[in-house]
């Protein structure tokens, strides 16, 4: 389980990035990079980290399912992910 502070910080970044999304888009289209630099650093969507929705783990994220590789395997083996089965050949 990731630290609660890391998860909270990432949620805050998501909120700030969503808040400034339209303004960033307008400034980029206008080519006003000086005004773009004056926006908060966390307004950039690049700073948002993909995290597991169950554990908050930051690495090994499986984007299609929104969970880490560890939880993905657990859920798949339990049969809780529809359309996913263990490969064999």
N, CA, C and O atoms as a DFTB+ gen file, in Angstrom:
356 C
 N C O
     1  1       0.844      -1.181       0.000
     2  2       0.000       0.000       0.000
     3  2       0.889       1.243       0.000
     4  3       1.798       1.372       0.820
     5  1       0.615       2.137      -0.916
     6  2       1.380       3.383      -0.990
     7  2       1.025       4.282       0.191
     8  3      -0.036       4.147       0.800
     9  1       1.934       5.196       0.496
    10  2       1.670       6.132       1.580
    11  2       0.461       6.997       1.231
    12  3       0.274       7.388       0.079
    13  1      -0.335       7.281       2.219
    14  2      -1.540       8.093       2.013
    15  2      -1.190       9.472       1.474
    16  3      -1.950      10.053       0.698
    17  1      -0.033       9.999       1.886
    18  2       0.367      11.335       1.430
    19  2       0.663      11.346      -0.067
    20  3       0.387      12.337      -0.743
    21  1       1.227      10.248      -0.595
    22  2       1.517      10.181      -2.032
    23  2       0.226      10.129      -2.838
    24  3       0.096      10.766      -3.883
    25  1      -0.721       9.353      -2.324
    26  2      -2.011       9.233      -3.012
    27  2      -2.742      10.566      -2.978
    28  3      -3.312      10.990      -3.983
    29  1      -2.728      11.226      -1.828
    30  2      -3.399      12.523      -1.686
    31  2      -2.749      13.578      -2.578
    32  3      -3.445      14.384      -3.196
    33  1      -1.437      13.576      -2.646
    34  2      -0.711      14.532      -3.488
    35  2      -1.072      14.335      -4.957
    36  3      -1.245      15.301      -5.700
    37  1      -1.182      13.078      -5.364
    38  2      -1.535      12.785      -6.752
    39  2      -2.966      13.222      -7.060
    40  3      -3.241      13.718      -8.152
    41  1      -3.876      13.040      -6.107
    42  2      -5.265      13.486      -6.303
    43  2      -5.328      15.005      -6.433
    44  3      -6.108      15.538      -7.222
    45  1      -4.512      15.686      -5.660
    46  2      -4.451      17.142      -5.727
    47  2      -3.941      17.581      -7.100
    48  3      -4.455      18.535      -7.684
    49  1      -2.928      16.879      -7.608
    50  2      -2.396      17.186      -8.936
    51  2      -3.450      16.967     -10.019
    52  3      -3.543      17.751     -10.964
    53  1      -4.241      15.906      -9.885
    54  2      -5.311      15.655     -10.856
    55  2      -6.306      16.804     -10.874
    56  3      -6.749      17.237     -11.938
    57  1      -6.654      17.294      -9.693
    58  2      -7.620      18.382      -9.589
    59  2      -7.075      19.670     -10.203
    60  3      -7.795      20.366     -10.919
    61  1      -5.818      19.989      -9.932
    62  2      -5.211      21.213     -10.471
    63  2      -5.069      21.111     -11.986
    64  3      -5.311      22.086     -12.697
    65  1      -4.681      19.944     -12.483
    66  2      -4.536      19.756     -13.928
    67  2      -5.883      19.896     -14.629
    68  3      -5.962      20.477     -15.711
    69  1      -6.933      19.370     -14.026
    70  2      -8.268      19.491     -14.619
    71  2      -8.750      20.938     -14.601
    72  3      -9.400      21.397     -15.540
    73  1      -8.428      21.648     -13.531
    74  2      -8.852      23.039     -13.382
    75  2      -8.240      23.933     -14.463
    76  3      -8.916      24.809     -15.002
    77  1      -6.971      23.714     -14.777
    78  2      -6.260      24.575     -15.718
    79  2      -6.195      24.015     -17.144
    80  3      -5.506      24.590     -17.986
    81  1      -6.887      22.920     -17.435
    82  2      -6.779      22.271     -18.742
    83  2      -7.180      23.207     -19.885
    84  3      -6.458      23.313     -20.876
    85  1      -8.310      23.878     -19.757
    86  2      -8.775      24.773     -20.825
    87  2      -7.833      25.962     -20.996
    88  3      -7.519      26.355     -22.120
    89  1      -7.392      26.523     -19.895
    90  2      -6.490      27.682     -19.960
    91  2      -5.164      27.302     -20.612
    92  3      -4.632      28.057     -21.427
    93  1      -4.627      26.126     -20.253
    94  2      -3.381      25.649     -20.857
    95  2      -3.544      25.444     -22.358
    96  3      -2.666      25.799     -23.144
    97  1      -4.669      24.872     -22.742
    98  2      -4.916      24.621     -24.160
    99  2      -4.961      25.923     -24.945
   100  3      -4.386      26.023     -26.028
   101  1      -5.654      26.931     -24.390
   102  2      -5.759      28.229     -25.065
   103  2      -4.395      28.906     -25.173
   104  3      -4.065      29.468     -26.217
   105  1      -3.609      28.857     -24.114
   106  2      -2.287      29.481     -24.137
   107  2      -1.341      28.780     -25.102
   108  3      -0.527      29.434     -25.756
   109  1      -1.437      27.469     -25.197
   110  2      -0.590      26.724     -26.137
   111  2      -0.949      27.042     -27.573
   112  3      -0.064      27.202     -28.414
   113  1      -2.254      27.138     -27.868
   114  2      -2.682      27.469     -29.232
   115  2      -2.258      28.886     -29.609
   116  3      -1.936      29.149     -30.768
   117  1      -2.255      29.799     -28.636
   118  2      -1.854      31.178     -28.891
   119  2      -0.333      31.313     -28.962
   120  3       0.177      32.310     -29.473
   121  1       0.389      30.320     -28.454
   122  2       1.848      30.372     -28.463
   123  2       2.411      31.260     -27.373
   124  3       3.555      31.705     -27.472
   125  1       1.638      31.526     -26.340
   126  2       2.066      32.391     -25.236
   127  2       2.736      31.541     -24.158
   128  3       2.119      31.198     -23.149
   129  1       4.001      31.210     -24.385
   130  2       4.703      30.302     -23.483
   131  2       5.134      30.979     -22.184
   132  3       5.344      30.304     -21.176
   133  1       5.267      32.299     -22.196
   134  2       5.613      33.001     -20.955
   135  2       4.457      32.931     -19.958
   136  3       4.673      32.710     -18.766
   137  1       3.238      33.120     -20.445
   138  2       2.065      33.016     -19.565
   139  2       1.861      31.564     -19.123
   140  3       1.384      31.301     -18.019
   141  1       2.224      30.641     -19.989
   142  2       2.095      29.219     -19.667
   143  2       3.028      28.851     -18.511
   144  3       2.676      28.030     -17.663
   145  1       4.208      29.455     -18.480
   146  2       5.157      29.169     -17.411
   147  2       4.719      29.756     -16.076
   148  3       5.162      29.302     -15.022
   149  1       3.856      30.756     -16.117
   150  2       3.399      31.381     -14.877
   151  2       2.274      30.600     -14.198
   152  3       1.915      30.889     -13.057
   153  1       1.722      29.615     -14.899
   154  2       0.709      28.753     -14.285
   155  2       1.379      27.879     -13.226
   156  3       2.598      27.710     -13.253
   157  1       0.607      27.325     -12.298
   158  2       1.201      26.427     -11.297
   159  2       1.869      25.222     -11.951
   160  3       1.428      24.740     -12.994
   161  1       2.913      24.758     -11.337
   162  2       3.666      23.626     -11.885
   163  2       2.790      22.382     -12.002
   164  3       2.915      21.618     -12.959
   165  1       1.911      22.181     -11.036
   166  2       1.050      20.992     -11.057
   167  2      -0.108      21.109     -12.041
   168  3      -0.930      20.198     -12.136
   169  1      -0.184      22.219     -12.774
   170  2      -1.239      22.369     -13.778
   171  2      -0.955      21.514     -15.005
   172  3      -1.844      21.291     -15.826
   173  1       0.264      21.041     -15.131
   174  2       0.628      20.206     -16.270
   175  2       0.146      18.775     -16.044
   176  3       0.405      18.200     -14.987
   177  1      -0.546      18.195     -17.014
   178  2      -1.045      16.821     -16.833
   179  2       0.067      15.773     -16.804
   180  3      -0.172      14.636     -16.397
   181  1       1.264      16.134     -17.225
   182  2       2.387      15.206     -17.221
   183  2       2.797      14.846     -15.796
   184  3       3.349      13.771     -15.563
   185  1       2.530      15.735     -14.843
   186  2       2.930      15.504     -13.458
   187  2       2.009      14.546     -12.717
   188  3       2.327      14.124     -11.605
   189  1       0.874      14.195     -13.311
   190  2      -0.054      13.248     -12.682
   191  2       0.473      11.835     -12.915
   192  3       0.814      11.467     -14.039
   193  1       0.535      11.062     -11.858
   194  2       1.080       9.707     -11.911
   195  2      -0.069       8.699     -11.988
   196  3      -1.056       8.817     -11.262
   197  1       0.068       7.709     -12.873
   198  2      -0.903       6.624     -12.915
   199  2      -0.675       5.739     -11.691
   200  3       0.430       5.245     -11.472
   201  1      -1.722       5.544     -10.901
   202  2      -1.615       4.726      -9.700
   203  2      -2.723       3.684      -9.666
   204  3      -3.802       3.890     -10.221
   205  1      -2.446       2.571      -9.013
   206  2      -3.421       1.502      -8.826
   207  2      -4.602       2.044      -8.022
   208  3      -4.417       2.718      -7.008
   209  1      -5.800       1.747      -8.479
   210  2      -6.987       2.247      -7.791
   211  2      -7.243       1.510      -6.478
   212  3      -7.972       2.015      -5.624
   213  1      -6.662       0.334      -6.304
   214  2      -6.880      -0.443      -5.086
   215  2      -5.799      -0.214      -4.038
   216  3      -6.105      -0.087      -2.852
   217  1      -4.529      -0.160      -4.463
   218  2      -3.433      -0.068      -3.507
   219  2      -2.683       1.251      -3.566
   220  3      -2.020       1.619      -2.596
   221  1      -2.768       1.968      -4.666
   222  2      -2.033       3.215      -4.815
   223  2      -0.627       3.019      -5.345
   224  3       0.146       3.974      -5.422
   225  1      -0.289       1.799      -5.711
   226  2       1.049       1.506      -6.236
   227  2       1.301       2.295      -7.520
   228  3       0.440       2.352      -8.397
   229  1       2.485       2.903      -7.625
   230  2       2.802       3.767      -8.750
   231  2       3.480       3.063      -9.915
   232  3       3.464       3.572     -11.036
   233  1       4.068       1.915      -9.674
   234  2       4.766       1.201     -10.745
   235  2       3.988      -0.044     -11.131
   236  3       3.214      -0.582     -10.340
   237  1       4.207      -0.490     -12.357
   238  2       3.541      -1.698     -12.829
   239  2       2.055      -1.494     -13.021
   240  3       1.260      -2.378     -12.701
   241  1       1.667      -0.337     -13.542
   242  2       0.259       0.022     -13.712
   243  2      -0.263      -0.552     -15.022
   244  3       0.346      -0.347     -16.073
   245  1      -1.378      -1.267     -14.974
   246  2      -2.028      -1.804     -16.165
   247  2      -3.184      -0.859     -16.491
   248  3      -4.228      -0.896     -15.839
   249  1      -2.994      -0.025     -17.487
   250  2      -3.913       1.076     -17.770
   251  2      -5.322       0.668     -18.134
   252  3      -6.278       1.338     -17.743
   253  1      -5.475      -0.419     -18.876
   254  2      -6.805      -0.836     -19.318
   255  2      -7.717      -1.196     -18.145
   256  3      -8.936      -1.046     -18.227
   257  1      -7.121      -1.667     -17.064
   258  2      -7.906      -2.095     -15.909
   259  2      -7.767      -1.162     -14.710
   260  3      -8.557      -1.249     -13.770
   261  1      -6.783      -0.276     -14.729
   262  2      -6.626       0.703     -13.658
   263  2      -6.053       0.156     -12.366
   264  3      -6.233       0.750     -11.303
   265  1      -5.361      -0.980     -12.450
   266  2      -4.767      -1.579     -11.265
   267  2      -3.309      -1.925     -11.540
   268  3      -2.867      -1.895     -12.688
   269  1      -2.560      -2.254     -10.488
   270  2      -1.164      -2.645     -10.650
   271  2      -1.091      -4.086     -11.150
   272  3      -2.080      -4.818     -11.135
   273  1       0.090      -4.468     -11.587
   274  2       0.290      -5.816     -12.134
   275  2       0.003      -6.890     -11.085
   276  3      -0.459      -7.980     -11.422
   277  1       0.271      -6.589      -9.832
   278  2       0.073      -7.564      -8.760
   279  2      -1.419      -7.799      -8.526
   280  3      -1.879      -8.939      -8.467
   281  1      -2.165      -6.700      -8.395
   282  2      -3.613      -6.820      -8.187
   283  2      -4.294      -7.369      -9.440
   284  3      -5.289      -8.088      -9.343
   285  1      -3.761      -7.032     -10.613
   286  2      -4.313      -7.563     -11.856
   287  2      -4.248      -9.085     -11.857
   288  3      -5.213      -9.763     -12.209
   289  1      -3.092      -9.610     -11.456
   290  2      -2.923     -11.062     -11.438
   291  2      -3.853     -11.716     -10.420
   292  3      -4.463     -12.749     -10.697
   293  1      -3.957     -11.110      -9.249
   294  2      -4.844     -11.659      -8.217
   295  2      -6.292     -11.679      -8.690
   296  3      -6.983     -12.687      -8.552
   297  1      -6.748     -10.556      -9.252
   298  2      -8.132     -10.469      -9.703
   299  2      -8.398     -11.406     -10.877
   300  3      -9.472     -12.001     -10.966
   301  1      -7.424     -11.538     -11.778
   302  2      -7.597     -12.411     -12.937
   303  2      -7.684     -13.875     -12.510
   304  3      -8.492     -14.632     -13.049
   305  1      -6.862     -14.274     -11.551
   306  2      -6.880     -15.662     -11.102
   307  2      -8.153     -15.992     -10.326
   308  3      -8.607     -17.136     -10.332
   309  1      -8.729     -14.993      -9.659
   310  2     -10.007     -15.202      -8.966
   311  2     -11.179     -15.201      -9.934
   312  3     -12.280     -15.628      -9.586
   313  1     -10.940     -14.719     -11.158
   314  2     -12.009     -14.648     -12.149
   315  2     -12.861     -13.402     -12.010
   316  3     -14.004     -13.387     -12.467
   317  1     -12.332     -12.352     -11.387
   318  2     -13.099     -11.132     -11.170
   319  2     -12.928     -10.105     -12.286
   320  3     -13.564      -9.052     -12.263
   321  1     -12.066     -10.408     -13.268
   322  2     -11.900      -9.531     -14.421
   323  2     -12.523     -10.217     -15.640
   324  3     -12.005     -11.232     -16.106
   325  1     -13.609      -9.684     -16.152
   326  2     -14.277     -10.344     -17.281
   327  2     -13.409     -10.324     -18.533
   328  3     -12.795      -9.311     -18.867
   329  1     -13.371     -11.459     -19.214
   330  2     -12.629     -11.579     -20.459
   331  2     -11.152     -11.842     -20.292
   332  3     -10.421     -11.867     -21.282
   333  1     -10.690     -12.038     -19.075
   334  2      -9.264     -12.288     -18.835
   335  2      -9.102     -13.710     -18.343
   336  3      -9.763     -14.130     -17.392
   337  1      -8.206     -14.462     -19.006
   338  2      -7.893     -15.791     -18.524
   339  2      -6.405     -16.027     -18.670
   340  3      -5.731     -15.360     -19.454
   341  1      -5.908     -16.964     -17.922
   342  2      -4.479     -17.257     -17.936
   343  2      -4.087     -17.889     -19.273
   344  3      -4.753     -18.796     -19.773
   345  1      -2.999     -17.388     -19.831
   346  2      -2.537     -17.914     -21.113
   347  2      -1.841     -19.257     -20.897
   348  3      -1.163     -19.467     -19.891
   349  1      -2.022     -20.149     -21.851
   350  2      -1.286     -21.421     -21.822
   351  2      -1.037     -21.857     -23.253
   352  3      -1.874     -21.661     -24.134
   353  1       0.113     -22.444     -23.469
   354  2       0.443     -22.912     -24.813
   355  2       1.331     -24.133     -24.755
   356  3       1.713     -24.668     -25.796
